[in-house]
Amino acid sequence: MNHIKFTNTLIACNWRFEENQVKINTATAEDMVKERISKTPKSFLDFVEYFDLLANAEDNIWFISLKDYFKLNNGEGFAWNEFELQSLEYSNEEEKKGVIEFWNNHLPFMMSVKSDYSYVAIVLDGENKGHIVTGSEPEYEDPVTLANSLGEFFEKYILVLKGELEEPVLKLFI
């Protein structure tokens, strides 16, 4: 399933959507963001570049847009790397190295505050590169694999959304 069909299905299920109208100037981004984005497949970039807003009606589950990755967080709302920041805040010096290593290899693109704080991310390097994983508080850095690719994630998510697939971990994002 491609990102346009996925997005249209979400819209049909009452998700809020605003299409991106402006090309993002990636040169202005922080180096950390540019490095992580550069490790994603084209299909991922096409998806996050397609919208400015993609959130459920209750606004407690949303996808992170390319624009979100490149804007500076001034303390309002959730930053695209909010869970990374939380982990760093609550870890000791020894743990911080592992937290940084984890998040340098995982780029979150979906967040939920529906029940627990949870995310969906794409793996950036290693043998699981391109896999889609999820994690939640309090151990954000202990993810579970959801899919082997973004397209597979899109398909599974829609099946769970429509009640055609029982996937308890994904239900946190429905």
Salt bridges, closest charged atoms under 4 A:
ASP31 OD1 - LYS34 NZ 3.81
GLU35 OE2 - LYS39 NZ 3.62
ASP46 OD1 - LYS42 NZ 2.96
GLU49 OE2 - LYS23 NZ 3.21
ASP52 OD2 - LYS67 NZ 3.89
ASP59 OD1 - ARG16 NH2 2.84
ASP68 OD1 - LYS71 NZ 3.58
GLU84 OE1 - ARG36 NH1 2.94
GLU93 OE2 - LYS96 NZ 3.93
ASP125 OD2 - LYS39 NZ 2.88
GLU152 OE2 - LYS156 NZ 3.61
GLU166 OE1 - LYS171 NZ 3.75
